[in-house]
Structure formats: structure tokens, C-alpha cells
Amino acid sequence: MGAGHPECPERLDAIEDRLLITGVGAALERREAPLAALAELELAHDRLLIAAIRGLSDQLADDVQAGGPAYAQIDPDTALNGHTWNAALRAAGAALAATDAVLAGEVENAFCAVRPPGHHACRAKAMGFCFFNNIAVAVKYALARHGLKRVAIVDFDVHHGNGTEDIIRGDERILMVSFFQHPFYPYTGTDARDNNMVNLPVPAYTQGAEVRELIERMWIPRLEAFKPEMIFISAGFDAHRDDALGQMGLNEQDYAWITQRIKDVAKRHAGGRIVSCLEGGYNLAALGRSVEAHIRVLADLQTH
């Protein structure tokens, strides 16, 4: 995105460092992310959007060689460069490869440490640091290519996943549950009337205990009734109390608790099948600790 932008390469470094120093990384199986195929992106996105991002990224790559500008703004918060196309393909590809691995029974669940994030990317529009909607692409792929009948999406980013909602709206095979700070970017999510959405807008400074109560009361009954065959998580950690991009008050223990509740539902109905993809989280120390807590629960590792 350019120098000084919160959606920076150091985010993945912070996660990697945290997993290394805590020993959690040693307990994990790691896989490189492949590039998503265009046909897979088209399950969730219009061809014109895909072509536009590819064309702009290619043009920027040529411009750099000619000494031209390195970045192009697509909205005030979101820029791409000559490497964005491959990075975005690999982020979506990670979610797809994780879906294949989980459904093949090679692993019970997977966490995709990816950039760029995806949940603001709509069917025909990139925005909010996002180009392709990694989770939505994987969900559509699980339904279309693997023949699943019921899939759930859990989004606990501080921002509403407007892109995911845009792509899956009205699809009764998909249940999406989320909470998000409101009013807050992207200023959506409070007018959903679709039966396959459970949106929980909460005010700034909401603490973890209140979020846990809402999840217990509003998410869990809907998820239990839906009986998903697989669960996908848009795992944003920017509702953490230390994250300056949001104003909510969650901590690592809250993320561990949320992950455990999701895992409980997955155990009962989905054979434990979960694919989680990184979304937000911009305080590097809090991000590292929160992802560690999330992965410890997914991988059944004892907390220290």
C-alpha cells in the first residue's frame, strides 16, 4: 500500500515472530500458498473487476521499469502496485488450498496468514485495503467444486464485512454471522434484511464480556440450527483494545474464547472443519498475540 500504511508487510512478520518465540510455530504444518485460478476468482467476482486489477498492476510493473509511479490509488485508503496482482492471487489461493486440504481430511483446520485482506472486496469493487474477497472465493468454491450444502462464515473484524455480505447476500446455503463497531467504516451492515445474515453492530468501547454475551445469545443458536458442514472465519484482530484503527476493547483471551465457541460448533456439525483467513489487525504486538491465541485453540495447544 506504500510507506506508512497500516496494512504493511510487518503484519505477517509480527505473526511469524510471535509463533517463533512462543514455540507455537514448531507445532504447525506450514504450506506455501498457490496462485488462485481466474475461474475460481470468478465464483465470487465480476470479470471486469478481475481484469481491471490485473491490468492496473501490470501497468504499474511496466511503469516502475520505466521510472514511473510505483502506486495507484483505487480509493483514499487503498493502493496497488506492480506486485499486487500476484499477492492478491496468492491470498485467495491460500484460502482455496486450505479448503481443499481440510475437505480432503489432510488437516482438521487451517489458518491462512495472508495479505492483502479480503472482506471489504465486493463482487464488482475493490475497497478498504481489499482486492479479492479471500473468504467469499473459498466459500463459493466449497459449494461449487466440493458440493457442500451448508457453509457458515464468522467475521469478527472490527469493520463490517460489506464485501462478503454483497457477494453472499440471499444465498441460503451460506449463513454469515458477525459483530462490528458501528458507526464506523464502511458504514454498512445495519440494514441487512436477508435471512442468511446475523449482523451485530456494537458501539465504540464495547468490551469483550459484552461481545461474548451477544455471541452466546445471537450467533450460537443460529449456527447450531443451521448445522454448517464447514466454517470459514474472517479473522480480523483490530477489535483489540490496543488497536488504534478501531475503538473496541477485546483482548487475546476474548479471541481464544470466540475461537473455541466456533470450534465447538464445527466439532458438532462439520467434523471440525474450519478455514480461517487473516483480515485486519494493525497493532503489531497485539496482532501477534491475538493470532497466537487463535491458533492455539485451533491446533489444541495448551496456553502457557
N, C-alpha and C positions, 0 to 999 in steps of 0.2 A: 504493500500500500504506500510505501515511501517512508522516509525518516521521520521519527517521532509519532508514528501512528500506533494506536494501542493494539491493533491486530498485527502483531510483529512476529518474526521468526523466533525470538526469545521465548515465546509462549511454549513452544514444543521443547526447547532446551530446558525450561524450568520443570516441565513434567519429567523429562528424561533424567535430569539431575536428582529430582526427588525420589524417583523409583530406584535410582542407583544407590543413593546414600542410605535409604531405608532397607535395602535388600529385597524390596518387592519385585524389582525388575528381574532378579535372578530366578524367580518362581514362575515367570511368564514365558509362554511361547511367542516368539516375535515373527511376523511375516511382513515382507515388503508389499506395498500397495501396487496393484497393476493399474494401468490406464483403463478407464471406462470406455466402452464402445459407444459410438454415436447412437446406435439403435437403443441402447439402454438409457441414455440421457433422454431420448425422445419419448420414453414411457411417462416422463413427468414434465417435459419442457417442449415448447414450440421450436420447430426447426429454425425459425428466424432468429430467435434468441441465441441458440447454439452457434449458428453461422456468424452472428454479429460479434460474439465474444471471441470466436476463433479468428475472424478477420481482423479485429482490432488488435488482438495480441500479436498476430503475425506481423501486422504493420508496424507495431512498436518495436518488435525484434529487428525489423529491417531498418527502422529509424535510428536505433542505437548504433548499428554498424556504420550508419552514415553520419553519426554525430548529432542525431536529433534528440527530441524529448524522450525521456525514459518512461513516463507515466501518462495515462489518460484518465481523467475523472469521469465516472459514469453517474455519480451523484456527489453531494458535498462530502460524504463520509467514505466513499468507495472509489478506489483507483485500481487500474490494472496495468500490467507491464508485459514485456515480451515473454515472460515465463509463466504468466497467469494461466494460460490455456492448459499447459501440462500439469500445473499444480492442481487446478480445478478438476481435471480428468482423473488425477490420482486420488484426490479426496473422495470423489464419488466412487472410484474404483475400489478403494479400501472398504467402503460400506457394502459394495456388491460382493467382493471376495469374502468378507466376513459373513455375509448372508449365506453364501454357498457353503462355507466351512461349517457353520452352525447347523444348517439343514442337512448336510452330509453326515452329521454326527462326529466330525473330526474334533470339534470343541463344543463345550456346552454354551459358552457365550464369548463375546469379543468386545473389546474397546478399541475404537479407531481414533488414534491421536492424529488428527488431520487439520490442515489449513488449506484453503480458506474454509470458514464455516458455511452453513447452508440454509438455515431455517427461515431466512428472510427472502430467499430467492423464490419468486413466483413462477407460474407456468411460463409467462412471457416477459418477465422483467427481472433483472439483477439489481440488488439494492442492499444496503445495510451490511457491508463487508462480504456479501454472499454473491456467488455467481451461479452455481448449480446447487439444487437442494439435495444434499447427500442422502438424508434420511428418506425423503419422498421418493427419490430414484430407487433406493433399495427396497422400500415398501412396495412400490409398483412392480418391481422386479420379482419380489417374493410371490406376489399374487399372479403375475402373468407367466412367469417362467417356471415357478415351482408349484403352482396350483394351490396355494393356500387359500382358505376361505375367509378367515377372520384374523386380522392383524391389528395390534394396538400400537399407538405412538404415545410416548410420555415425553413432555417437553418441560424441563424445569429451569430454562434460561430466564434471566430477569426480564427479557424482552419477549413480547408476544411473537410466536412463530407464524407470522402472517403469510409467509410464502407457503409453508406446509399446509396451512388451512386453505389457501387458494387452490392448491393442487388436489387436495383430497376431499374438498367440500362435497357433501351429498353422497359420497361413496360409502354405502352401508357395510362394505366389507372391512372398513377401517374405522376404528374408534380412536380419537385423539383426545388426550387429557392434558391440561396444562395449568400452571399458575404463572402470573407475570405481574410486574409492577404497573400500576395504572393511576393516573395518566402518565404515559411515558412512550418513547419511541417504540414502535411505529404508529402509535395512537390507533390501534385496531384491537379487535378481539372481544369487544363488549356488545357487539350487535349480532353475534352469531345465533342463528335460529335453526341450525342444522342439527339433526338428531345424533350425528356422529361426532359432535364436539362437546367437551366439558371444559369450558374456559373459566378460570377463576382469577379475575382481576383483583389485585390487592393493593392497598395504598403504600406509599413510601414508608420506610421504617418498620414494616411488618417483620416480626421476629420468627424464628424457627418454630417455636411452640404453636403459634397460630397457623403457620403453614402446615405443620403436621396434623393439626386438628381438621383443617379443611381437606387434606388428602384422605384422611381416615373416613370423613363424612361424605365426600363428594366423588373422589376418584375411585376408591377401592370398591364400593358397591357396583359402580358401572363396569369396572374392569372384570369383576367376578361374574356379573351377569352376562357379559359379552363373551367370556371364555376364549381369549385370544389364543391362536395357535403359535404365535411368536410376538415378541415385544421389541420395539425399536425405541431407543432413548435419544432424544436431542439433549445432550448433556452440556448445558451451559452452567458455568460456575460463577457467573457475575452477580448472582443474588447474595454472594458472600458479603459479610459486614465490612470487610476490608477493601472491597472493590469500588473504586471511585466512579465507575461508569453507571452504577446503579445506586439506589439508596435503601436496599433491603438489609436484613440482619441475620442471614443464615451463617452457619459455621460448618466445619468439616463433619461434626457429629450429625448434623441435620442431613447432609448429603449421604452419609452412611446409612442413616435411618430410612431415607427415601429409597435408596438403592435396595435395601433389604425388603421393603414393602413391595417394590416392583418384582424383586426376585421371588418372593413368596407366591405372588400371583402366577409368575412364569412357571414355578415348580408345579403348581396345582393344575394348570391348564395347558402349558406349552412345552412340557418336557424340559423346562429350564431355559428354553431358547431365547436369548437376548442378544441384540446387537446395539451397542451404544456408540454414538459419534460425538466428538467434541464440538461444541458450539462456542459460546462466549466464555469469558474468564480472563481478566486483564490485569489484575494484581498478581504478579508472577509468583510470589511466595504463597499466597492464598490459593492460587490455581494449582500449584504443585501439591500442596497438602490435600486439597479437595479431591483431585484426581486420584491421589493415593488412597484416600478413604473409600472412594467409589470402587476402585479396582480391588481393594482388599475384600470388600463384600462380594463382588462378582467372582473373585477367584478363591473364596473361602479361606482367606489368610487371616490369621489371628492379628488383632490390633496389638500394638506394643504398649 
